[in-house]
Amino acid sequence: MLASFFFGFGCWVAVVHMVRMAMDNGMSVTEASGLTMYLALGGLAMRVPAGVLADVFGRVKICVLANLCLCIIHLVVSIPGAASSKLTLTLFAVGVGGFNGATFTVLPAVPSELKLPKRFGNIMSVAIFSPCGLGCLAGPPIAGYPLQDILLLRV
């Protein structure tokens, strides 16, 4: 439940900061805003392949792999200078959208793969998606709120 909450909490942080990061790295407002289109296209493009791969290799493995790739993409972009070109920011947008899409495609079927008793599987589905939804609800507004206001360090 906690992992699901933190995934939901952090999965849209990139969306909140991506446009500003692109503008800070020299992209025009139009180009930077266009990155959200690439994020959406990545999310759509990875859903079917993730489902097919999950049928072949297992839902848990593909879900873990998609989340690992999300972590790697975010770590790479956090390296100073790594997000300084239009190409790297576009790849970042496609990757974040794609691996988020893959995770949300495979995640609903994870409890069924674990071969749990039906009642426990139903409870597990609620335990996955309720915290994920709460995280998705809270994460973007908190990510978009200025840090100095959160820490009450207004200047």
Rosetta constraint file for C-alpha pairs under 8 A:
AtomPair CA 1 CA 5 HARMONIC 6.18 0.50
AtomPair CA 1 CA 127 HARMONIC 5.54 0.50
AtomPair CA 1 CA 128 HARMONIC 5.65 0.50
AtomPair CA 1 CA 131 HARMONIC 6.06 0.50
AtomPair CA 1 CA 132 HARMONIC 7.97 0.50
AtomPair CA 2 CA 6 HARMONIC 6.24 0.50
AtomPair CA 2 CA 131 HARMONIC 7.23 0.50
AtomPair CA 3 CA 7 HARMONIC 6.09 0.50
AtomPair CA 4 CA 8 HARMONIC 6.18 0.50
AtomPair CA 4 CA 128 HARMONIC 5.71 0.50
AtomPair CA 4 CA 129 HARMONIC 7.25 0.50
AtomPair CA 4 CA 131 HARMONIC 5.87 0.50
AtomPair CA 4 CA 132 HARMONIC 4.93 0.50
AtomPair CA 4 CA 135 HARMONIC 7.90 0.50
AtomPair CA 5 CA 9 HARMONIC 5.94 0.50
AtomPair CA 5 CA 131 HARMONIC 4.46 0.50
AtomPair CA 5 CA 132 HARMONIC 4.53 0.50
AtomPair CA 5 CA 133 HARMONIC 7.46 0.50
AtomPair CA 5 CA 134 HARMONIC 6.70 0.50
AtomPair CA 5 CA 135 HARMONIC 4.85 0.50
AtomPair CA 5 CA 136 HARMONIC 7.92 0.50
AtomPair CA 6 CA 10 HARMONIC 6.02 0.50
AtomPair CA 6 CA 132 HARMONIC 7.38 0.50
AtomPair CA 6 CA 135 HARMONIC 6.28 0.50
AtomPair CA 7 CA 11 HARMONIC 5.65 0.50
AtomPair CA 7 CA 132 HARMONIC 6.64 0.50
AtomPair CA 7 CA 135 HARMONIC 7.16 0.50
AtomPair CA 8 CA 12 HARMONIC 7.51 0.50
AtomPair CA 8 CA 131 HARMONIC 7.46 0.50
AtomPair CA 8 CA 132 HARMONIC 4.46 0.50
AtomPair CA 8 CA 133 HARMONIC 6.37 0.50
AtomPair CA 8 CA 134 HARMONIC 7.19 0.50
AtomPair CA 8 CA 135 HARMONIC 4.26 0.50
AtomPair CA 8 CA 136 HARMONIC 4.46 0.50
AtomPair CA 8 CA 137 HARMONIC 7.99 0.50
AtomPair CA 8 CA 139 HARMONIC 7.19 0.50
AtomPair CA 9 CA 13 HARMONIC 7.71 0.50
AtomPair CA 9 CA 132 HARMONIC 7.28 0.50
AtomPair CA 9 CA 134 HARMONIC 7.56 0.50
AtomPair CA 9 CA 135 HARMONIC 3.78 0.50
AtomPair CA 9 CA 136 HARMONIC 5.04 0.50
AtomPair CA 9 CA 137 HARMONIC 7.48 0.50
AtomPair CA 9 CA 138 HARMONIC 6.34 0.50
AtomPair CA 9 CA 139 HARMONIC 4.19 0.50
AtomPair CA 9 CA 140 HARMONIC 7.37 0.50
AtomPair CA 10 CA 14 HARMONIC 7.98 0.50
AtomPair CA 10 CA 135 HARMONIC 7.48 0.50
AtomPair CA 10 CA 136 HARMONIC 7.58 0.50
AtomPair CA 10 CA 139 HARMONIC 5.99 0.50
AtomPair CA 10 CA 140 HARMONIC 7.84 0.50
AtomPair CA 11 CA 100 HARMONIC 6.93 0.50
AtomPair CA 11 CA 136 HARMONIC 7.37 0.50
AtomPair CA 11 CA 139 HARMONIC 7.98 0.50
AtomPair CA 12 CA 16 HARMONIC 6.67 0.50
AtomPair CA 12 CA 136 HARMONIC 7.13 0.50
AtomPair CA 12 CA 139 HARMONIC 6.98 0.50
AtomPair CA 12 CA 140 HARMONIC 5.99 0.50
AtomPair CA 13 CA 17 HARMONIC 6.45 0.50
AtomPair CA 13 CA 139 HARMONIC 6.73 0.50
AtomPair CA 13 CA 140 HARMONIC 5.67 0.50
AtomPair CA 13 CA 143 HARMONIC 5.87 0.50
AtomPair CA 13 CA 144 HARMONIC 7.97 0.50
AtomPair CA 14 CA 18 HARMONIC 5.40 0.50
AtomPair CA 14 CA 96 HARMONIC 7.66 0.50
AtomPair CA 15 CA 19 HARMONIC 7.45 0.50
AtomPair CA 15 CA 36 HARMONIC 7.17 0.50
AtomPair CA 16 CA 140 HARMONIC 6.28 0.50
AtomPair CA 16 CA 143 HARMONIC 6.72 0.50
AtomPair CA 16 CA 144 HARMONIC 5.94 0.50
AtomPair CA 17 CA 21 HARMONIC 6.02 0.50
AtomPair CA 17 CA 143 HARMONIC 7.88 0.50
AtomPair CA 17 CA 144 HARMONIC 7.30 0.50
AtomPair CA 18 CA 22 HARMONIC 6.13 0.50
AtomPair CA 18 CA 32 HARMONIC 7.71 0.50
AtomPair CA 18 CA 35 HARMONIC 7.62 0.50
AtomPair CA 18 CA 93 HARMONIC 7.85 0.50
AtomPair CA 19 CA 23 HARMONIC 6.25 0.50
AtomPair CA 19 CA 29 HARMONIC 7.84 0.50
AtomPair CA 19 CA 32 HARMONIC 4.91 0.50
AtomPair CA 19 CA 33 HARMONIC 5.68 0.50
AtomPair CA 19 CA 35 HARMONIC 7.04 0.50
AtomPair CA 19 CA 36 HARMONIC 7.86 0.50
AtomPair CA 20 CA 24 HARMONIC 6.02 0.50
AtomPair CA 20 CA 32 HARMONIC 7.48 0.50
AtomPair CA 21 CA 25 HARMONIC 6.28 0.50
AtomPair CA 21 CA 83 HARMONIC 7.94 0.50
AtomPair CA 22 CA 26 HARMONIC 6.58 0.50
AtomPair CA 22 CA 27 HARMONIC 5.50 0.50
AtomPair CA 22 CA 32 HARMONIC 5.33 0.50
AtomPair CA 22 CA 83 HARMONIC 7.71 0.50
AtomPair CA 22 CA 84 HARMONIC 7.69 0.50
AtomPair CA 22 CA 86 HARMONIC 7.65 0.50
AtomPair CA 22 CA 89 HARMONIC 6.89 0.50
AtomPair CA 23 CA 27 HARMONIC 4.71 0.50
AtomPair CA 23 CA 28 HARMONIC 6.04 0.50
AtomPair CA 23 CA 29 HARMONIC 6.42 0.50
AtomPair CA 23 CA 32 HARMONIC 6.02 0.50
AtomPair CA 25 CA 83 HARMONIC 7.33 0.50
AtomPair CA 25 CA 84 HARMONIC 5.20 0.50
AtomPair CA 25 CA 85 HARMONIC 7.04 0.50
AtomPair CA 26 CA 84 HARMONIC 7.78 0.50
AtomPair CA 27 CA 31 HARMONIC 5.90 0.50
AtomPair CA 27 CA 32 HARMONIC 5.76 0.50
AtomPair CA 27 CA 86 HARMONIC 7.07 0.50
AtomPair CA 28 CA 32 HARMONIC 5.99 0.50
AtomPair CA 29 CA 33 HARMONIC 5.96 0.50
AtomPair CA 30 CA 34 HARMONIC 6.12 0.50
AtomPair CA 31 CA 35 HARMONIC 6.84 0.50
AtomPair CA 32 CA 36 HARMONIC 7.99 0.50
AtomPair CA 33 CA 37 HARMONIC 7.89 0.50
AtomPair CA 34 CA 38 HARMONIC 7.00 0.50
AtomPair CA 35 CA 39 HARMONIC 6.27 0.50
AtomPair CA 35 CA 89 HARMONIC 7.63 0.50
AtomPair CA 35 CA 90 HARMONIC 6.20 0.50
AtomPair CA 35 CA 93 HARMONIC 6.08 0.50
AtomPair CA 36 CA 40 HARMONIC 6.25 0.50
AtomPair CA 36 CA 93 HARMONIC 7.01 0.50
AtomPair CA 37 CA 41 HARMONIC 6.15 0.50
AtomPair CA 38 CA 42 HARMONIC 6.01 0.50
AtomPair CA 38 CA 90 HARMONIC 6.71 0.50
AtomPair CA 38 CA 93 HARMONIC 5.71 0.50
AtomPair CA 38 CA 94 HARMONIC 5.21 0.50
AtomPair CA 38 CA 97 HARMONIC 7.59 0.50
AtomPair CA 39 CA 43 HARMONIC 6.29 0.50
AtomPair CA 39 CA 93 HARMONIC 4.52 0.50
AtomPair CA 39 CA 94 HARMONIC 4.78 0.50
AtomPair CA 39 CA 95 HARMONIC 7.39 0.50
AtomPair CA 39 CA 96 HARMONIC 6.56 0.50
AtomPair CA 39 CA 97 HARMONIC 4.35 0.50
AtomPair CA 39 CA 98 HARMONIC 7.26 0.50
AtomPair CA 40 CA 44 HARMONIC 6.32 0.50
AtomPair CA 40 CA 94 HARMONIC 7.55 0.50
AtomPair CA 40 CA 97 HARMONIC 5.84 0.50
AtomPair CA 41 CA 45 HARMONIC 5.96 0.50
AtomPair CA 41 CA 94 HARMONIC 6.79 0.50
AtomPair CA 41 CA 97 HARMONIC 7.16 0.50
AtomPair CA 41 CA 98 HARMONIC 7.67 0.50
AtomPair CA 42 CA 46 HARMONIC 6.19 0.50
AtomPair CA 42 CA 93 HARMONIC 7.41 0.50
AtomPair CA 42 CA 94 HARMONIC 4.36 0.50
AtomPair CA 42 CA 95 HARMONIC 6.32 0.50
AtomPair CA 42 CA 96 HARMONIC 7.38 0.50
AtomPair CA 42 CA 97 HARMONIC 4.67 0.50
AtomPair CA 42 CA 98 HARMONIC 4.10 0.50
AtomPair CA 42 CA 99 HARMONIC 7.84 0.50
AtomPair CA 42 CA 101 HARMONIC 7.51 0.50
AtomPair CA 43 CA 47 HARMONIC 6.63 0.50
AtomPair CA 43 CA 94 HARMONIC 7.38 0.50
AtomPair CA 43 CA 96 HARMONIC 7.76 0.50
AtomPair CA 43 CA 97 HARMONIC 4.20 0.50
AtomPair CA 43 CA 98 HARMONIC 4.09 0.50
AtomPair CA 43 CA 99 HARMONIC 6.97 0.50
AtomPair CA 43 CA 100 HARMONIC 6.41 0.50
AtomPair CA 43 CA 101 HARMONIC 4.30 0.50
AtomPair CA 43 CA 102 HARMONIC 7.23 0.50
AtomPair CA 44 CA 97 HARMONIC 7.88 0.50
AtomPair CA 44 CA 98 HARMONIC 6.98 0.50
AtomPair CA 44 CA 101 HARMONIC 6.57 0.50
AtomPair CA 45 CA 49 HARMONIC 7.66 0.50
AtomPair CA 45 CA 98 HARMONIC 6.56 0.50
AtomPair CA 46 CA 50 HARMONIC 5.85 0.50
AtomPair CA 46 CA 98 HARMONIC 4.95 0.50
AtomPair CA 46 CA 99 HARMONIC 6.95 0.50
AtomPair CA 46 CA 101 HARMONIC 6.08 0.50
AtomPair CA 46 CA 102 HARMONIC 5.56 0.50
AtomPair CA 47 CA 51 HARMONIC 6.28 0.50
AtomPair CA 47 CA 98 HARMONIC 7.45 0.50
AtomPair CA 47 CA 101 HARMONIC 5.52 0.50
AtomPair CA 47 CA 102 HARMONIC 5.03 0.50
AtomPair CA 47 CA 105 HARMONIC 5.82 0.50
AtomPair CA 48 CA 52 HARMONIC 6.27 0.50
AtomPair CA 49 CA 53 HARMONIC 6.02 0.50
AtomPair CA 50 CA 54 HARMONIC 5.94 0.50
AtomPair CA 50 CA 62 HARMONIC 7.05 0.50
AtomPair CA 50 CA 102 HARMONIC 5.20 0.50
AtomPair CA 50 CA 105 HARMONIC 7.11 0.50
AtomPair CA 50 CA 106 HARMONIC 6.97 0.50
AtomPair CA 51 CA 55 HARMONIC 6.34 0.50
AtomPair CA 51 CA 102 HARMONIC 7.56 0.50
AtomPair CA 51 CA 105 HARMONIC 6.65 0.50
AtomPair CA 51 CA 106 HARMONIC 6.27 0.50
AtomPair CA 52 CA 56 HARMONIC 6.50 0.50
AtomPair CA 53 CA 57 HARMONIC 5.86 0.50
AtomPair CA 53 CA 58 HARMONIC 7.38 0.50
AtomPair CA 53 CA 62 HARMONIC 6.99 0.50
AtomPair CA 54 CA 58 HARMONIC 4.58 0.50
AtomPair CA 54 CA 59 HARMONIC 4.51 0.50
AtomPair CA 54 CA 60 HARMONIC 7.81 0.50
AtomPair CA 54 CA 61 HARMONIC 7.49 0.50
AtomPair CA 54 CA 62 HARMONIC 5.64 0.50
AtomPair CA 54 CA 106 HARMONIC 6.96 0.50
AtomPair CA 55 CA 59 HARMONIC 6.94 0.50
AtomPair CA 57 CA 61 HARMONIC 6.74 0.50
AtomPair CA 57 CA 62 HARMONIC 7.12 0.50
AtomPair CA 58 CA 62 HARMONIC 6.42 0.50
AtomPair CA 58 CA 113 HARMONIC 7.62 0.50
AtomPair CA 59 CA 63 HARMONIC 5.98 0.50
AtomPair CA 59 CA 106 HARMONIC 5.91 0.50
AtomPair CA 59 CA 107 HARMONIC 7.41 0.50
AtomPair CA 59 CA 109 HARMONIC 6.76 0.50
AtomPair CA 59 CA 110 HARMONIC 5.62 0.50
AtomPair CA 59 CA 113 HARMONIC 6.86 0.50
AtomPair CA 60 CA 64 HARMONIC 6.10 0.50
AtomPair CA 60 CA 107 HARMONIC 7.96 0.50
AtomPair CA 60 CA 110 HARMONIC 5.82 0.50
AtomPair CA 60 CA 113 HARMONIC 7.61 0.50
AtomPair CA 61 CA 65 HARMONIC 6.03 0.50
AtomPair CA 62 CA 66 HARMONIC 6.02 0.50
AtomPair CA 62 CA 103 HARMONIC 7.88 0.50
AtomPair CA 62 CA 106 HARMONIC 7.36 0.50
AtomPair CA 63 CA 67 HARMONIC 6.29 0.50
AtomPair CA 63 CA 102 HARMONIC 7.31 0.50
AtomPair CA 63 CA 103 HARMONIC 5.36 0.50
AtomPair CA 63 CA 106 HARMONIC 6.10 0.50
AtomPair CA 63 CA 107 HARMONIC 6.44 0.50
AtomPair CA 64 CA 68 HARMONIC 6.06 0.50
AtomPair CA 65 CA 69 HARMONIC 6.14 0.50
AtomPair CA 66 CA 70 HARMONIC 6.26 0.50
AtomPair CA 66 CA 99 HARMONIC 5.17 0.50
AtomPair CA 66 CA 100 HARMONIC 7.42 0.50
AtomPair CA 66 CA 102 HARMONIC 6.39 0.50
AtomPair CA 66 CA 103 HARMONIC 5.97 0.50
AtomPair CA 67 CA 71 HARMONIC 6.29 0.50
AtomPair CA 67 CA 99 HARMONIC 6.96 0.50
AtomPair CA 67 CA 100 HARMONIC 7.81 0.50
AtomPair CA 67 CA 103 HARMONIC 6.94 0.50
AtomPair CA 68 CA 72 HARMONIC 6.27 0.50
AtomPair CA 69 CA 73 HARMONIC 6.09 0.50
AtomPair CA 69 CA 99 HARMONIC 6.95 0.50
AtomPair CA 70 CA 74 HARMONIC 6.22 0.50
AtomPair CA 70 CA 95 HARMONIC 7.57 0.50
AtomPair CA 70 CA 96 HARMONIC 6.19 0.50
AtomPair CA 70 CA 99 HARMONIC 6.12 0.50
AtomPair CA 70 CA 100 HARMONIC 7.50 0.50
AtomPair CA 71 CA 75 HARMONIC 6.13 0.50
AtomPair CA 72 CA 76 HARMONIC 6.07 0.50
AtomPair CA 73 CA 77 HARMONIC 6.24 0.50
AtomPair CA 73 CA 92 HARMONIC 6.77 0.50
AtomPair CA 73 CA 95 HARMONIC 7.28 0.50
AtomPair CA 73 CA 96 HARMONIC 7.27 0.50
AtomPair CA 74 CA 78 HARMONIC 6.21 0.50
AtomPair CA 75 CA 79 HARMONIC 6.78 0.50
AtomPair CA 76 CA 82 HARMONIC 6.70 0.50
AtomPair CA 77 CA 82 HARMONIC 5.36 0.50
AtomPair CA 77 CA 83 HARMONIC 5.46 0.50
AtomPair CA 77 CA 92 HARMONIC 7.49 0.50
AtomPair CA 78 CA 82 HARMONIC 7.09 0.50
AtomPair CA 78 CA 83 HARMONIC 7.70 0.50
AtomPair CA 79 CA 83 HARMONIC 7.85 0.50
AtomPair CA 82 CA 88 HARMONIC 7.21 0.50
AtomPair CA 83 CA 88 HARMONIC 5.69 0.50
AtomPair CA 83 CA 89 HARMONIC 5.65 0.50
AtomPair CA 84 CA 88 HARMONIC 7.13 0.50
AtomPair CA 84 CA 89 HARMONIC 7.43 0.50
AtomPair CA 85 CA 89 HARMONIC 6.30 0.50
AtomPair CA 86 CA 90 HARMONIC 5.98 0.50
AtomPair CA 87 CA 91 HARMONIC 6.15 0.50
AtomPair CA 88 CA 92 HARMONIC 6.01 0.50
AtomPair CA 89 CA 93 HARMONIC 6.16 0.50
AtomPair CA 90 CA 94 HARMONIC 6.22 0.50
AtomPair CA 91 CA 95 HARMONIC 5.89 0.50
AtomPair CA 92 CA 96 HARMONIC 5.97 0.50
AtomPair CA 93 CA 97 HARMONIC 6.05 0.50
AtomPair CA 94 CA 98 HARMONIC 5.83 0.50
AtomPair CA 95 CA 99 HARMONIC 5.98 0.50
AtomPair CA 96 CA 100 HARMONIC 5.95 0.50
AtomPair CA 97 CA 101 HARMONIC 5.98 0.50
AtomPair CA 98 CA 102 HARMONIC 6.10 0.50
AtomPair CA 99 CA 103 HARMONIC 6.09 0.50
AtomPair CA 100 CA 104 HARMONIC 6.22 0.50
AtomPair CA 101 CA 105 HARMONIC 6.07 0.50
AtomPair CA 102 CA 106 HARMONIC 6.25 0.50
AtomPair CA 103 CA 107 HARMONIC 5.71 0.50
AtomPair CA 104 CA 108 HARMONIC 7.24 0.50
AtomPair CA 106 CA 110 HARMONIC 6.75 0.50
AtomPair CA 108 CA 125 HARMONIC 6.99 0.50
AtomPair CA 109 CA 113 HARMONIC 6.62 0.50
AtomPair CA 110 CA 114 HARMONIC 6.70 0.50
AtomPair CA 111 CA 115 HARMONIC 7.36 0.50
AtomPair CA 111 CA 116 HARMONIC 7.20 0.50
AtomPair CA 111 CA 121 HARMONIC 5.48 0.50
AtomPair CA 111 CA 122 HARMONIC 7.93 0.50
AtomPair CA 111 CA 124 HARMONIC 6.44 0.50
AtomPair CA 111 CA 125 HARMONIC 6.46 0.50
AtomPair CA 112 CA 116 HARMONIC 7.04 0.50
AtomPair CA 112 CA 121 HARMONIC 6.59 0.50
AtomPair CA 116 CA 120 HARMONIC 6.26 0.50
AtomPair CA 116 CA 121 HARMONIC 5.59 0.50
AtomPair CA 117 CA 121 HARMONIC 6.09 0.50
AtomPair CA 118 CA 122 HARMONIC 6.23 0.50
AtomPair CA 119 CA 123 HARMONIC 6.32 0.50
AtomPair CA 120 CA 124 HARMONIC 6.04 0.50
AtomPair CA 121 CA 125 HARMONIC 6.25 0.50
AtomPair CA 122 CA 126 HARMONIC 6.59 0.50
AtomPair CA 123 CA 127 HARMONIC 6.14 0.50
AtomPair CA 124 CA 128 HARMONIC 6.12 0.50
AtomPair CA 125 CA 129 HARMONIC 6.21 0.50
AtomPair CA 126 CA 130 HARMONIC 5.66 0.50
AtomPair CA 127 CA 131 HARMONIC 6.72 0.50
AtomPair CA 128 CA 132 HARMONIC 6.33 0.50
AtomPair CA 129 CA 133 HARMONIC 5.94 0.50
AtomPair CA 130 CA 134 HARMONIC 6.31 0.50
AtomPair CA 131 CA 135 HARMONIC 6.05 0.50
AtomPair CA 132 CA 136 HARMONIC 6.14 0.50
AtomPair CA 133 CA 137 HARMONIC 6.10 0.50
AtomPair CA 134 CA 138 HARMONIC 6.19 0.50
AtomPair CA 135 CA 139 HARMONIC 5.60 0.50
AtomPair CA 136 CA 140 HARMONIC 6.98 0.50
AtomPair CA 137 CA 141 HARMONIC 7.81 0.50
AtomPair CA 138 CA 142 HARMONIC 6.33 0.50
AtomPair CA 139 CA 143 HARMONIC 5.94 0.50
AtomPair CA 140 CA 144 HARMONIC 6.01 0.50
AtomPair CA 141 CA 145 HARMONIC 6.13 0.50
AtomPair CA 145 CA 149 HARMONIC 7.25 0.50
AtomPair CA 145 CA 150 HARMONIC 7.23 0.50
AtomPair CA 146 CA 150 HARMONIC 6.63 0.50
AtomPair CA 147 CA 151 HARMONIC 6.24 0.50
AtomPair CA 148 CA 152 HARMONIC 5.87 0.50
AtomPair CA 148 CA 153 HARMONIC 4.83 0.50
AtomPair CA 148 CA 154 HARMONIC 5.65 0.50
AtomPair CA 149 CA 153 HARMONIC 5.99 0.50
AtomPair CA 149 CA 154 HARMONIC 5.74 0.50
